[in-house]
Each structure stands twice: as C-alpha cells, then as structure tokens.
Amino acid sequence: LARILGDCRSFRPEVSAAIEKEMRRIAEGTAQAYNVAAEVAYTREFVPLINDAALVDEALAAARTALADDAVRVATDDAVRIAAEPMTASEDFARFLDHVPGCFVFMGNGDTAPLHNPVYDFNDEALLQGTRFHAALVRRRLPAL
C-alpha cells in the first residue's frame, strides 16, 4: 500500500480539472504497469479567489478616502500590493465569491511576524484603520437614506 498526499492550487477551474485528469491518468497507467490497483481521491479544498474588478475599484476608492495618503499605494515590496500578481495562498473567502461578487482586501498590521506564526502580534491600532475603511466602503455601496 502506498499513499501520496498533497495539494494542487491553480488560478482557473479548468486548470484544476486538467490536473485532476492527468493525476488519474498517471496513477492508472502506473498501476496497470505494475499490475496493482490505484485509487485517486481528488478534492478541491482550495479554489481560486477571483476578485470582482469593479468591487476592487470601489474598495480602493473607499480606502483612499478613509486612510492616509501613504496607506494605499502600489508597492514592489511585501508591504502593500495593488493589482498584484496572482498568489496561491488559500483563503476560505474564495468560497463566498463562488456565489456573490466580492473583493478580498489585505489590510496592513505593522511590523510583525506573519499570520499563523507563534510570535505574531496583532496591532490593535489596525482596528481603527479597518473600521474607517469598512465604514467608507459601506457609505459608497449603500444608498443614502
């Protein structure tokens, strides 16, 4: 008995389907060559998170009205990225975007270890910035009463 575990991440569902098809083909061909059985259990735990372009523009406009001028910028380092290259991080929010258009936003947290690191230290000051951003976004998206 041999067992191989791993995950595959892609930016488009058709790529995920092609990966699954090829994995099955290779496993079945290898099993046939050695006169053994193969079973492939392929699940899609990680789906691409695809932002709605119009909502990205809305989020950027809200951020620019609610935050300091230097808080929203295009950067080449890891601090802030706008229109960044695709990344293969996994995020459950992607499942919501399968059902309703949306936009995932990275909010800065200062100089600390990355999330899920045992020495990560949440910057409580970031709550104020996040609240300002979300309030500005609500003001832009909801009709005035």
C-alpha positions in Angstrom: 0.0 0.0 0.0 1.3 3.4 -1.0 -0.3 6.7 -0.2 0.6 10.1 -1.7 -0.9 13.3 -0.2 -0.6 16.9 -1.4 -2.5 19.8 -2.7 -2.7 21.5 -6.0 -3.5 25.1 -6.5 -4.4 26.9 -9.6 -5.9 30.2 -10.7 -8.6 28.8 -13.0 -11.1 25.9 -12.6 -10.2 24.4 -16.0 -6.6 24.1 -14.8 -7.7 22.3 -11.7 -9.8 19.9 -13.9 -6.7 19.2 -16.1 -4.5 18.5 -13.1 -7.1 16.0 -11.8 -7.4 14.3 -15.2 -3.6 13.9 -15.5 -3.2 12.7 -12.0 -5.8 10.0 -12.6 -4.2 9.1 -15.9 -0.7 8.7 -14.4 -1.9 6.8 -11.4 -3.9 4.4 -13.5 -1.1 3.9 -16.0 1.4 3.3 -13.3 -0.9 0.8 -11.5 -1.5 -1.0 -14.8 2.2 -1.3 -15.5 2.8 -2.9 -12.1 -0.4 -5.0 -12.1 -1.8 -3.3 -9.0 -4.8 -1.1 -8.2 -4.8 2.7 -7.9 -7.4 5.0 -6.3 -7.3 8.7 -6.7 -9.3 10.9 -4.2 -9.1 14.4 -5.6 -11.0 17.1 -3.7 -11.0 20.8 -4.2 -10.3 22.3 -0.8 -8.6 25.3 -2.3 -10.5 27.2 -5.1 -9.2 30.3 -6.8 -10.2 33.6 -5.2 -11.2 35.9 -8.0 -12.0 39.4 -7.1 -14.7 41.3 -9.0 -12.8 44.2 -10.8 -15.5 46.8 -10.2 -15.5 46.0 -6.5 -11.7 46.2 -6.4 -12.1 49.8 -7.7 -14.8 50.5 -5.1 -12.5 49.2 -2.3 -9.6 51.2 -3.5 -11.7 54.4 -3.7 -13.0 53.8 -0.2 -9.5 53.1 1.2 -8.2 56.3 -0.4 -11.0 58.4 1.2 -10.7 56.8 4.6 -7.0 56.3 5.1 -3.9 58.4 5.0 -2.4 59.2 1.5 0.5 56.8 2.1 -1.6 54.0 3.4 -2.9 52.9 0.0 -0.2 52.6 -2.7 1.3 50.4 -5.3 4.4 48.8 -3.9 7.0 46.4 -5.0 7.8 45.0 -1.6 5.5 42.9 0.7 4.0 46.0 2.5 1.1 46.8 0.1 0.2 45.4 -3.2 -2.4 46.7 -5.6 -3.1 44.7 -8.8 -0.5 42.2 -7.6 0.4 39.1 -9.5 -1.8 36.1 -8.6 -0.8 34.3 -5.4 -1.5 30.7 -4.4 -2.5 31.4 -0.8 -5.6 29.6 0.4 -8.5 31.6 1.6 -12.0 30.4 2.6 -13.4 33.7 1.3 -13.0 32.3 -2.2 -16.0 30.0 -1.5 -18.2 33.1 -0.9 -17.0 34.5 -4.2 -18.4 31.4 -5.9 -21.8 32.7 -5.0 -21.6 36.5 -4.9 -19.2 39.1 -6.4 -16.8 40.5 -3.9 -13.3 41.7 -3.2 -10.7 40.4 -0.8 -8.5 43.1 0.9 -5.2 42.8 2.7 -5.0 45.3 5.5 -1.6 46.1 6.9 -0.8 45.2 10.5 2.5 46.8 11.0 5.9 45.2 11.5 5.2 41.7 12.9 5.7 38.1 12.1 3.3 36.6 9.5 -0.2 35.4 10.5 -0.2 31.8 11.9 3.3 32.4 13.3 3.6 31.7 17.0 5.2 35.1 17.6 2.6 37.0 15.6 1.4 40.1 17.5 -1.8 41.7 16.4 -1.6 45.5 16.2 -4.7 46.9 17.9 -4.2 50.2 16.1 -5.1 48.4 12.9 -8.7 48.0 14.2 -9.2 51.8 13.8 -7.9 51.8 10.2 -10.0 48.7 9.3 -13.1 50.3 10.8 -12.5 53.5 8.9 -12.1 51.6 5.6 -15.2 49.4 6.1 -17.3 52.4 7.0 -16.2 54.3 3.9 -16.9 51.2 1.8 -20.4 51.0 3.3 -21.0 54.7 2.6 -20.0 54.1 -1.1 -22.0 50.9 -1.6 -25.3 51.6 0.3 -27.9 54.1 -0.9 -28.1 57.3 1.2 -31.2 57.4 3.4 
